[in-house]
């Protein structure tokens, strides 16, 4: 992701003014954001199913839909989409809990200058995680398949045979 390149963002926010402040900050930072504004579980679900997204920015406190609920919804969706929480006030106990729960970072609304550097870092990290996952998948595949034919190798064959024998034993 380079400056000037388009990034696709879901903004979980009930205030259009606050959402446009985020977009303005990204544009000032040299990005060309396309975004969808959502404010509930249902609209977030629809947006996640509609297309792939680069990042989710969520307000901490929405009426009836917290950043915790937004984070859980994004994580349950199964894609590796970084989640950044933006708030006017976050307590110390929340910030630690949010990071443990899977949020990548949090930013105070009075310090939006941090937004662009955080997004740049998270987009880089997302690419690194994706490359690592592809490498791990390839290693796993190679450990169970013949490199020439692509067929299961002896180890995988023996594993599957043992699993089948175990199932037969359980049925009897």
Backbone as JSON, one array per atom type, in Angstrom:
{
  "sequence": "XXXXXXXXXXXXXXXXXXXXXXXXXXXXXXXXXXXXXXXXXXXXXXXXXXXXXXXXXXXXXXXXXXXXXXXXXXXXXXXXXXXXXXXXXXXXXXXXXXXXXXXXXXXXXXXXXXXXXXXXXXXXXXXXXXXXXXXXXXXXXXXXXXXXXXXXXXXXXXXXXXXXXXXXXXXX",
  "N": [[0.84, -1.17, 0.0], [0.74, 1.99, -1.03], [1.21, 5.49, -0.56], [-1.42, 7.45, -1.78], [-2.55, 5.3, -3.0], [-5.59, 3.47, -3.33], [-7.48, 2.63, -0.44], [-9.61, 0.36, 1.2], [-12.07, 0.87, 3.52], [-13.97, 0.08, 6.39], [-15.99, 2.01, 8.35], [-17.05, 2.12, 11.54], [-19.32, 3.87, 12.97], [-21.46, 6.31, 14.43], [-21.65, 8.96, 13.96], [-21.6, 11.08, 11.33], [-20.01, 13.31, 10.99], [-17.74, 12.73, 12.6], [-16.81, 10.5, 11.21], [-16.14, 11.66, 8.75], [-14.07, 13.29, 9.6], [-12.11, 11.36, 10.1], [-11.74, 10.35, 7.49], [-10.88, 12.68, 6.23], [-8.43, 13.04, 7.54], [-7.04, 10.8, 6.6], [-6.92, 11.39, 3.87], [-5.4, 13.72, 4.0], [-3.07, 12.51, 4.78], [-2.28, 11.38, 2.45], [-3.66, 9.25, 1.33], [-6.19, 7.54, -0.63], [-9.05, 6.99, 0.33], [-11.71, 4.62, 0.1], [-14.84, 4.08, 1.48], [-17.18, 2.56, 3.76], [-19.81, 3.47, 5.76], [-20.97, 2.28, 8.76], [-23.26, 1.38, 11.4], [-24.24, -0.57, 13.08], [-24.64, -4.01, 14.15], [-25.9, -5.5, 12.12], [-25.53, -3.89, 9.77], [-22.77, -3.88, 9.67], [-22.23, -6.61, 9.29], [-23.37, -6.98, 6.72], [-21.71, -5.3, 5.2], [-19.21, -6.57, 5.53], [-19.65, -8.93, 4.14], [-20.02, -8.03, 1.6], [-17.66, -7.25, 0.17], [-14.02, -7.46, 0.01], [-12.02, -5.99, 2.58], [-9.65, -3.53, 3.65], [-9.17, -2.46, 6.16], [-10.7, -1.88, 9.39], [-12.19, 0.7, 11.12], [-13.31, 1.56, 14.2], [-15.61, 3.27, 16.28], [-15.47, 3.64, 19.79], [-17.7, 3.79, 21.52], [-20.87, 3.27, 20.67], [-24.37, 3.8, 20.41], [-25.9, 1.0, 21.53], [-24.11, -0.66, 20.19], [-21.02, -1.61, 20.63], [-17.41, -1.06, 20.48], [-16.23, -3.44, 21.16], [-18.19, -5.34, 20.37], [-18.14, -4.83, 17.63], [-15.49, -5.56, 17.03], [-15.55, -8.32, 17.71], [-17.38, -9.18, 15.78], [-16.0, -8.68, 13.37], [-13.76, -10.37, 13.74], [-15.05, -12.86, 13.88], [-15.89, -13.07, 11.31], [-13.78, -14.06, 9.9], [-11.81, -13.12, 8.17], [-8.61, -11.63, 7.73], [-8.62, -8.79, 8.88], [-7.41, -5.8, 9.94], [-8.33, -4.12, 12.97], [-8.98, -1.0, 14.23], [-9.5, 0.98, 17.01], [-11.21, 3.93, 17.74], [-11.64, 6.62, 19.9], [-13.2, 9.01, 22.1], [-12.75, 8.77, 24.73], [-11.04, 6.37, 26.46], [-10.65, 3.99, 28.88], [-7.86, 2.86, 30.91], [-8.08, 0.13, 31.58], [-9.68, -0.79, 29.53], [-8.15, -0.43, 27.15], [-6.03, -2.28, 27.3], [-7.48, -4.67, 27.44], [-8.83, -4.57, 24.98], [-6.72, -4.81, 23.14], [-5.8, -7.37, 23.81], [-8.0, -8.79, 22.98], [-7.9, -8.68, 20.27], [-7.87, -6.29, 18.81], [-5.92, -4.07, 16.84], [-4.92, -1.56, 17.47], [-5.54, 1.49, 19.28], [-6.88, 4.75, 19.12], [-7.01, 8.05, 20.27], [-9.6, 10.43, 19.82], [-8.8, 13.06, 19.94], [-6.27, 12.97, 19.04], [-5.79, 12.44, 16.29], [-3.69, 12.59, 14.55], [-2.13, 10.38, 14.8], [-3.4, 8.48, 13.28], [-2.79, 7.95, 10.47], [-0.03, 6.94, 10.55], [-0.53, 4.64, 12.13], [-2.33, 3.19, 10.53], [-0.71, 2.77, 8.27], [1.26, 1.1, 9.41], [-0.34, -1.1, 10.16], [-1.32, -2.01, 7.69], [1.05, -2.88, 6.49], [1.73, -4.9, 8.35], [-0.44, -6.6, 7.98], [0.04, -7.54, 5.4], [2.41, -8.94, 5.9], [1.52, -10.89, 7.74], [-0.22, -12.27, 6.06], [1.54, -13.26, 4.08], [3.11, -14.92, 5.7], [1.16, -16.77, 6.52], [0.53, -17.96, 4.05], [3.0, -19.17, 3.48], [3.18, -20.97, 5.63], [0.97, -22.6, 5.06], [1.83, -23.71, 2.65], [4.08, -25.15, 3.49], [2.84, -26.99, 5.19], [1.25, -28.36, 3.32], [3.27, -29.41, 1.68], [4.47, -31.14, 3.48], [2.76, -33.26, 3.57], [2.34, -34.21, 1.03], [3.44, -35.59, -2.08], [6.09, -34.17, -3.85], [6.42, -34.32, -6.61], [4.13, -35.59, -7.8], [1.98, -34.57, -6.39], [0.27, -36.12, -4.98], [-0.99, -37.68, -1.95], [1.53, -38.29, 0.45], [3.5, -40.97, 1.94], [3.41, -40.65, 4.75], [1.06, -39.11, 5.15], [-0.79, -40.85, 3.99], [-0.61, -43.04, 5.78], [-1.51, -41.77, 8.1], [-4.19, -41.13, 7.4], [-5.15, -43.72, 6.94], [-4.92, -44.81, 9.52], [-6.74, -43.16, 10.87], [-9.12, -43.93, 9.6], [-9.22, -46.63, 10.39], [-9.49, -46.28, 13.16], [-12.02, -45.07, 13.28], [-13.63, -47.18, 12.39], [-13.22, -49.01, 14.45], [-14.46, -47.6, 16.57], [-17.12, -47.67, 15.79], [-17.73, -50.3, 16.08]],
  "CA": [[0.0, 0.0, 0.0], [1.51, 3.22, -1.14], [0.43, 6.72, -0.47], [-2.15, 7.71, -3.02], [-3.27, 4.12, -3.44], [-6.89, 3.36, -2.65], [-7.65, 1.65, 0.63], [-11.03, 0.14, 1.47], [-12.24, 0.97, 4.96], [-15.28, 0.13, 7.04], [-15.99, 2.9, 9.51], [-18.16, 1.84, 12.44], [-19.47, 5.19, 13.6], [-22.82, 6.85, 14.31], [-21.55, 10.38, 13.65], [-21.02, 11.33, 10.01], [-18.95, 14.31, 11.16], [-16.54, 12.04, 13.07], [-16.33, 9.66, 10.1], [-15.49, 12.51, 7.76], [-12.78, 13.72, 10.17], [-11.18, 10.26, 9.84], [-11.45, 10.34, 6.05], [-10.06, 13.88, 5.96], [-7.07, 12.77, 8.04], [-6.41, 9.86, 5.67], [-6.62, 12.13, 2.64], [-4.25, 14.58, 4.33], [-1.91, 11.63, 4.85], [-1.92, 10.94, 1.12], [-4.42, 8.08, 0.9], [-7.44, 7.73, -1.35], [-9.91, 5.98, 0.95], [-13.12, 4.38, -0.19], [-15.3, 3.62, 2.78], [-18.59, 2.35, 4.02], [-20.15, 3.86, 7.12], [-21.95, 1.37, 9.37], [-23.49, 1.74, 12.8], [-24.91, -1.65, 13.8], [-24.2, -5.37, 13.84], [-26.46, -5.89, 10.82], [-24.89, -3.18, 8.66], [-21.38, -4.35, 9.61], [-22.28, -7.94, 8.66], [-23.62, -6.78, 5.28], [-20.5, -4.71, 4.59], [-18.15, -7.59, 5.51], [-19.98, -9.92, 3.11], [-20.1, -7.36, 0.3], [-16.37, -7.21, -0.51], [-12.89, -7.53, 0.94], [-11.69, -4.69, 3.15], [-8.28, -3.41, 4.12], [-9.1, -2.09, 7.58], [-11.93, -1.44, 10.05], [-12.0, 1.69, 12.17], [-14.56, 1.59, 14.95], [-15.77, 4.12, 17.45], [-15.54, 2.81, 21.0], [-19.04, 3.78, 22.11], [-22.03, 3.57, 19.84], [-25.59, 3.36, 21.08], [-26.3, -0.37, 21.21], [-23.1, -1.41, 19.42], [-19.72, -1.16, 21.13], [-16.23, -1.48, 19.71], [-16.05, -4.86, 21.47], [-19.09, -6.08, 19.49], [-17.62, -4.68, 16.27], [-14.28, -6.38, 16.96], [-15.97, -9.72, 17.69], [-18.02, -9.42, 14.49], [-14.94, -8.74, 12.35], [-12.97, -11.59, 13.97], [-15.89, -14.01, 13.54], [-16.03, -13.11, 9.85], [-12.73, -14.95, 9.46], [-10.78, -12.51, 7.33], [-7.57, -10.93, 8.48], [-8.83, -7.36, 8.69], [-7.02, -5.07, 11.15], [-9.35, -3.29, 13.6], [-8.45, 0.11, 15.02], [-10.55, 1.6, 17.8], [-11.04, 5.37, 17.92], [-12.57, 7.04, 20.93], [-12.96, 10.25, 22.83], [-12.24, 8.4, 26.06], [-10.86, 4.94, 26.68], [-9.97, 3.76, 30.15], [-6.68, 1.99, 30.85], [-8.48, -1.28, 31.59], [-10.23, -1.14, 28.23], [-7.15, -0.5, 26.09], [-5.32, -3.56, 27.42], [-8.44, -5.71, 27.09], [-9.09, -4.49, 23.53], [-5.56, -5.37, 22.44], [-5.82, -8.83, 24.03], [-9.14, -9.35, 22.25], [-7.63, -8.72, 18.83], [-7.73, -4.98, 18.17], [-4.53, -3.79, 16.55], [-4.5, -0.33, 18.13], [-6.61, 2.43, 19.6], [-6.46, 6.14, 18.93], [-7.91, 9.03, 20.86], [-10.11, 11.36, 18.81], [-8.07, 14.33, 19.99], [-4.92, 12.72, 18.54], [-5.94, 11.76, 14.99], [-2.42, 12.62, 13.82], [-1.6, 9.01, 14.87], [-4.18, 7.6, 12.42], [-2.07, 7.54, 9.26], [1.05, 6.01, 10.87], [-1.08, 3.36, 12.6], [-2.87, 2.47, 9.38], [0.44, 2.31, 7.47], [1.84, -0.05, 10.11], [-1.26, -2.25, 10.11], [-1.37, -2.54, 6.32], [2.29, -3.64, 6.34], [1.62, -6.1, 9.17], [-1.42, -7.47, 7.33], [0.75, -8.2, 4.29], [3.37, -9.88, 6.49], [0.74, -12.03, 8.26], [-0.73, -13.01, 4.9], [2.67, -14.0, 3.49], [3.46, -15.98, 6.64], [0.11, -17.8, 6.45], [0.71, -18.7, 2.78], [4.19, -20.02, 3.63], [2.82, -22.07, 6.54], [0.08, -23.51, 4.32], [2.64, -24.43, 1.67], [4.89, -26.13, 4.23], [1.93, -28.05, 5.64], [0.9, -29.14, 2.14], [4.46, -30.15, 1.25], [4.79, -32.2, 4.44], [1.81, -34.36, 3.4], [2.13, -34.54, -0.39], [4.61, -35.83, -2.92], [6.4, -32.93, -4.58], [6.32, -34.54, -8.05], [2.78, -35.94, -8.25], [0.95, -33.87, -5.65], [-0.54, -37.09, -4.25], [-0.63, -37.85, -0.54], [2.75, -39.07, 0.65], [3.33, -42.12, 2.82], [3.02, -40.19, 6.08], [-0.35, -38.72, 5.1], [-1.54, -42.08, 3.75], [-0.66, -43.78, 7.04], [-2.36, -41.01, 9.02], [-5.58, -41.32, 6.98], [-5.48, -45.12, 7.16], [-5.11, -44.98, 10.97], [-8.0, -42.5, 11.21], [-10.21, -44.79, 9.13], [-9.28, -47.81, 11.27], [-10.01, -45.83, 14.45], [-13.46, -44.87, 13.13], [-14.25, -48.5, 12.31], [-13.18, -49.57, 15.81], [-15.44, -46.9, 17.39], [-18.45, -48.09, 15.36], [-17.95, -51.68, 16.53]],
  "C": [[0.88, 1.23, 0.0], [0.61, 4.41, -0.96], [-0.2, 6.99, -1.82], [-2.91, 6.49, -3.52], [-4.59, 4.02, -2.68], [-6.85, 2.31, -1.55], [-9.15, 1.58, 0.94], [-11.23, 0.0, 2.98], [-13.71, 0.87, 5.34], [-15.11, 1.04, 8.25], [-17.25, 2.61, 10.32], [-18.33, 3.07, 13.31], [-20.9, 5.67, 13.41], [-22.82, 8.34, 13.97], [-20.86, 10.56, 12.29], [-19.87, 12.34, 10.1], [-17.65, 13.64, 11.61], [-15.95, 11.16, 11.97], [-15.6, 10.51, 9.07], [-14.19, 13.11, 8.28], [-11.72, 12.63, 9.93], [-10.77, 10.24, 8.37], [-10.58, 11.53, 5.68], [-8.61, 13.65, 6.39], [-6.34, 11.81, 7.1], [-6.04, 10.55, 4.36], [-5.43, 13.07, 2.84], [-2.96, 13.78, 4.37], [-1.53, 11.03, 3.51], [-2.66, 9.72, 0.61], [-5.68, 8.48, 0.16], [-8.43, 6.68, -0.82], [-11.28, 5.86, 0.29], [-13.64, 3.72, 1.08], [-16.79, 3.34, 2.77], [-18.81, 2.68, 5.5], [-21.23, 2.94, 7.64], [-22.12, 1.75, 10.83], [-24.2, 0.66, 13.61], [-24.31, -2.99, 13.39], [-24.66, -5.77, 12.43], [-25.75, -5.2, 9.66], [-23.41, -3.57, 8.54], [-21.32, -5.72, 8.94], [-22.45, -7.81, 7.15], [-22.36, -6.26, 4.58], [-19.39, -5.75, 4.48], [-18.4, -8.62, 4.41], [-19.91, -9.34, 1.7], [-18.8, -7.44, -0.5], [-15.25, -7.41, 0.5], [-12.52, -6.11, 1.35], [-10.26, -4.7, 3.63], [-8.2, -3.17, 5.62], [-10.48, -1.71, 8.09], [-11.53, -0.45, 11.13], [-13.33, 1.79, 12.9], [-14.52, 2.56, 16.11], [-15.93, 3.19, 18.66], [-16.98, 2.69, 21.52], [-20.08, 4.23, 21.1], [-23.27, 3.14, 20.62], [-25.96, 1.95, 20.62], [-25.27, -1.2, 20.46], [-21.72, -0.88, 19.79], [-18.59, -1.6, 20.21], [-15.93, -2.95, 19.96], [-16.92, -5.72, 20.54], [-18.61, -5.99, 18.03], [-16.39, -5.56, 16.06], [-14.64, -7.86, 16.86], [-16.61, -10.08, 16.35], [-16.99, -9.57, 13.38], [-14.13, -10.03, 12.51], [-13.76, -12.83, 13.58], [-16.05, -14.16, 12.03], [-14.91, -13.94, 9.21], [-11.69, -14.37, 8.52], [-9.78, -11.8, 8.23], [-7.69, -9.44, 8.18], [-8.43, -6.65, 9.99], [-8.16, -4.18, 11.65], [-8.65, -2.26, 14.48], [-9.63, 0.78, 15.72], [-10.21, 3.08, 17.99], [-12.07, 5.81, 18.95], [-12.2, 8.38, 21.52], [-12.41, 9.96, 24.21], [-12.21, 6.88, 26.17], [-10.11, 4.8, 28.0], [-8.81, 2.81, 29.97], [-7.05, 0.52, 30.82], [-9.03, -1.7, 30.24], [-9.14, -1.32, 27.19], [-6.38, -1.81, 26.13], [-6.23, -4.69, 26.99], [-8.71, -5.73, 25.58], [-7.94, -5.1, 22.74], [-5.5, -6.89, 22.61], [-6.92, -9.5, 23.22], [-8.93, -9.35, 20.74], [-7.57, -7.39, 18.12], [-6.25, -4.71, 17.95], [-4.04, -2.54, 17.28], [-5.74, 0.46, 18.51], [-6.02, 3.83, 19.52], [-7.49, 7.04, 19.59], [-8.33, 10.02, 19.78], [-9.38, 12.69, 18.81], [-6.63, 14.17, 19.52], [-4.98, 11.96, 17.21], [-4.68, 11.82, 14.14], [-1.78, 11.23, 13.83], [-2.27, 8.09, 13.85], [-3.4, 7.08, 11.22], [-0.89, 6.61, 9.59], [0.55, 4.64, 11.36], [-1.62, 2.55, 11.43], [-1.73, 1.96, 8.49], [1.07, 1.07, 8.1], [0.95, -1.28, 9.98], [-1.38, -2.84, 8.71], [-0.11, -3.35, 6.02], [2.2, -4.97, 7.1], [0.64, -7.1, 8.56], [-0.76, -8.23, 6.19], [1.73, -9.25, 4.82], [2.64, -11.11, 7.02], [0.22, -12.89, 7.12], [0.37, -13.84, 4.25], [3.09, -15.16, 4.39], [2.44, -17.12, 6.58], [0.24, -18.62, 5.16], [1.9, -19.64, 2.87], [3.89, -21.22, 4.54], [1.92, -23.08, 5.84], [0.87, -24.34, 3.31], [3.49, -25.49, 2.35], [4.03, -27.29, 4.69], [1.56, -28.96, 4.46], [2.09, -30.02, 1.72], [4.8, -31.3, 2.2], [3.88, -33.41, 4.28], [1.62, -34.81, 1.97], [3.47, -34.74, -1.1], [4.85, -34.6, -3.79], [6.25, -33.1, -6.1], [4.87, -34.73, -8.49], [1.69, -35.13, -7.57], [0.03, -34.8, -4.87], [-0.1, -37.14, -2.8], [0.64, -38.68, -0.44], [2.48, -40.18, 1.66], [2.84, -41.71, 4.21], [1.54, -39.84, 6.12], [-1.23, -39.95, 4.86], [-1.7, -42.87, 5.05], [-1.56, -43.08, 8.06], [-3.83, -41.24, 8.67], [-6.04, -42.77, 7.2], [-5.76, -45.36, 8.64], [-6.42, -44.33, 11.41], [-9.19, -43.34, 10.79], [-10.35, -46.02, 10.01], [-9.85, -47.44, 12.64], [-11.52, -45.62, 14.39], [-14.19, -46.2, 13.1], [-14.3, -49.14, 13.69], [-14.23, -48.92, 16.71], [-16.85, -47.36, 17.06], [-18.77, -49.49, 15.87], [-17.95, -51.81, 17.98]]
}
